[in-house]
Amino acid sequence: MLFRSIHYGDQQCKLGRRDAVYFDSNTPHSYQCEGKKSAEAIIVTMYQPPSAMPLRPVSAARTAPGTSK
């Protein structure tokens, strides 16, 4: 079996066939194929911009403007 490894911060993890990982990409990370054959990966990223507005509780967000509870 061909192993791949991921380095995340100061940790290292070996990945086997059909393994998956989920992590915060703000932490330094890298990938490495440890074999003679190439490895394939599907990488999905999601950008979350800083919020311009402070978060509101869900109940407040559902209240229509100009109405009260």
C-alpha positions as CSV (number, residue, x, y, z in Angstrom):
1,M,0.0,0.0,0.0
2,L,1.3,3.5,-0.9
3,F,1.3,5.8,2.1
4,R,1.0,9.5,2.0
5,S,1.7,11.7,5.0
6,I,0.4,15.1,6.1
7,H,2.3,17.4,8.4
8,Y,0.1,19.6,10.5
9,G,1.8,22.0,12.9
10,D,4.2,19.8,14.8
11,Q,2.3,16.6,14.1
12,Q,2.7,14.0,11.3
13,C,0.0,11.6,10.2
14,K,0.3,8.7,7.7
15,L,-2.7,8.3,5.4
16,G,-3.7,5.1,3.6
17,R,-6.0,4.5,0.6
18,R,-9.3,6.2,1.0
19,D,-8.4,8.0,4.2
20,A,-9.6,11.6,4.8
21,V,-8.5,14.4,7.0
22,Y,-10.2,17.7,8.1
23,F,-8.2,20.5,9.6
24,D,-7.9,24.3,10.0
25,S,-5.7,25.4,7.1
26,N,-4.5,28.5,9.1
27,T,-2.1,26.1,10.8
28,P,1.1,25.4,8.8
29,H,0.7,22.2,6.9
30,S,2.1,20.2,4.0
31,Y,1.6,16.9,2.2
32,Q,4.1,14.3,1.0
33,C,3.9,11.1,-1.1
34,E,6.1,8.4,0.3
35,G,6.5,6.0,-2.6
36,K,7.6,5.7,-6.2
37,K,4.1,6.0,-7.6
38,S,2.2,9.3,-7.6
39,A,-0.6,9.9,-5.2
40,E,-4.0,11.5,-6.0
41,A,-5.9,13.8,-3.7
42,I,-9.1,15.8,-3.7
43,I,-8.6,19.0,-1.8
44,V,-11.6,21.1,-0.8
45,T,-11.1,24.5,0.8
46,M,-13.6,27.0,2.2
47,Y,-12.7,30.6,2.7
48,Q,-14.5,32.3,5.5
49,P,-13.9,36.1,5.4
50,P,-13.8,38.0,8.8
51,S,-17.3,39.1,9.7
52,A,-17.9,42.8,9.3
53,M,-20.8,42.6,11.7
54,P,-20.9,41.0,15.1
55,L,-22.8,37.8,15.3
56,R,-26.3,37.9,16.6
57,P,-28.2,35.2,18.4
58,V,-30.4,33.1,16.1
59,S,-33.6,34.3,17.8
60,A,-32.6,38.0,17.2
61,A,-31.8,37.3,13.6
62,R,-35.3,35.8,13.0
63,T,-37.1,38.8,14.5
64,A,-38.4,41.1,11.7
65,P,-37.3,44.7,11.8
66,G,-39.8,47.0,13.6
67,T,-41.4,44.1,15.5
68,S,-41.0,43.0,19.1
69,K,-41.5,39.7,20.8
